[in-house]
Amino acid sequence: MRQITLAAIVSGLTVTGVLAHSKAEKTTPADAASVDAVDVIAIEFDDLMRVTAVSMTGPEGLVGVERETGMEPVSEFRARPPDDLPAGTYTVDWRGLSADGHPMQGTFSFTLAD
């Protein structure tokens, strides 16, 4: 009986630990979307996330983005791309620390139409 109880507790802690990681729920632009313009790069998380790095690459290489969101934990990260982006496919890579302190990362892409 004691072994079953201990196994149930350990199993419960393991499931809770896995569920505690923050994850990206929505991006702007949406992943794989084709858009006519990009005013903001945004990532919405299901729990607080401290985004420690973000980069965007496009048809001409690395693109500078200006963070609107600081280094504090947030449920939505925002950055502004340059106004004069050429048409093409763009990829956004991010890294951060979830609310439980685990390192997280993600990628999404979109196509800017002519």
C-alpha distance (Angstrom), angle and dihedral (degrees) to the residues before:
residue distance angle dihedral
M1 . . .
R2 3.79 . .
Q3 3.82 91.4 .
I4 3.80 91.7 51.4
T5 3.81 92.0 50.8
L6 3.81 92.6 48.2
A7 3.82 90.8 47.3
A8 3.80 90.7 50.4
I9 3.82 91.6 50.4
V10 3.80 93.3 48.0
S11 3.81 90.8 46.3
G12 3.80 90.8 50.2
L13 3.80 92.1 50.0
T14 3.79 91.3 49.0
V15 3.81 93.1 51.2
T16 3.82 91.3 45.8
G17 3.81 90.7 50.2
V18 3.79 91.9 51.6
L19 3.80 92.4 47.6
A20 3.81 92.5 49.2
H21 3.82 95.8 71.9
S22 3.79 114.3 105.1
K23 3.76 116.6 -125.3
A24 3.78 136.8 -169.8
E25 3.79 110.0 -101.4
K26 3.80 101.5 176.7
T27 3.79 137.8 10.2
T28 3.79 132.3 -161.0
P29 2.96 112.1 -115.3
A30 3.79 92.0 32.3
D31 3.81 116.2 -113.9
A32 3.83 111.1 -84.9
A33 3.84 92.1 4.8
S34 3.78 124.4 145.5
V35 3.81 110.2 -137.7
D36 3.81 137.1 179.2
A37 3.82 95.3 -142.9
V38 3.81 139.7 7.8
D39 3.80 117.6 -146.6
V40 3.80 97.9 161.0
I41 3.78 141.1 14.6
A42 3.81 108.1 -143.1
I43 3.79 136.8 172.8
E44 3.81 121.8 -168.3
F45 3.80 116.8 -157.1
D46 3.80 130.4 -159.9
D47 3.82 89.8 -131.8
L48 3.78 136.0 12.6
M49 3.80 115.6 -58.2
R50 3.81 130.0 -175.8
V51 3.81 102.6 -145.8
T52 3.79 104.3 -150.4
A53 3.81 99.3 176.6
V54 3.78 138.0 15.1
S55 3.79 129.4 176.7
M56 3.77 134.9 174.1
T57 3.79 127.3 -157.5
G58 3.77 127.0 -169.3
P59 3.78 141.4 169.3
E60 3.82 91.0 -61.6
G61 3.81 96.4 43.6
L62 3.80 130.9 -105.5
V63 3.82 114.8 16.6
G64 3.80 121.1 -156.9
V65 3.80 114.8 -126.5
E66 3.80 125.3 -169.5
R67 3.80 114.2 -133.1
E68 3.79 115.6 -130.4
T69 3.78 90.5 179.7
G70 3.79 118.1 67.3
M71 3.78 127.4 -145.4
E72 3.82 95.5 -78.4
P73 3.82 119.0 111.0
V74 3.82 110.0 -89.8
S75 3.78 139.7 173.1
E76 3.83 90.3 -138.5
F77 3.80 125.4 37.3
R78 3.82 118.1 -160.4
A79 3.80 134.0 -171.2
R80 3.81 133.8 167.5
P81 3.80 122.3 -129.3
P82 3.82 121.5 -150.6
D83 3.83 115.8 -80.6
D84 3.80 95.4 -123.2
L85 3.80 103.9 58.9
P86 3.80 113.5 158.9
A87 3.80 119.7 -130.0
G88 3.78 115.3 -87.6
T89 3.78 144.3 83.8
Y90 3.81 120.1 -46.6
T91 3.79 130.7 -166.3
V92 3.81 124.3 -158.0
D93 3.82 117.8 -158.9
W94 3.81 121.6 -171.5
R95 3.78 137.7 -180.0
G96 3.77 129.0 -168.7
L97 3.78 149.9 144.4
S98 3.79 118.5 -96.5
A99 3.79 122.6 -136.5
D100 3.82 89.8 -92.7
G101 3.83 91.3 52.5
H102 3.80 98.6 -105.8
P103 3.82 117.7 139.3
M104 3.79 112.3 -113.3
Q105 3.78 134.3 -177.9
G106 3.76 139.7 -178.7
T107 3.76 146.1 173.5
F108 3.76 135.6 -149.9
S109 3.78 133.4 172.7
F110 3.78 139.6 -159.8
T111 3.79 138.8 179.2
L112 3.78 122.4 -122.4
A113 3.81 107.5 -147.8
D114 3.82 124.2 -139.7
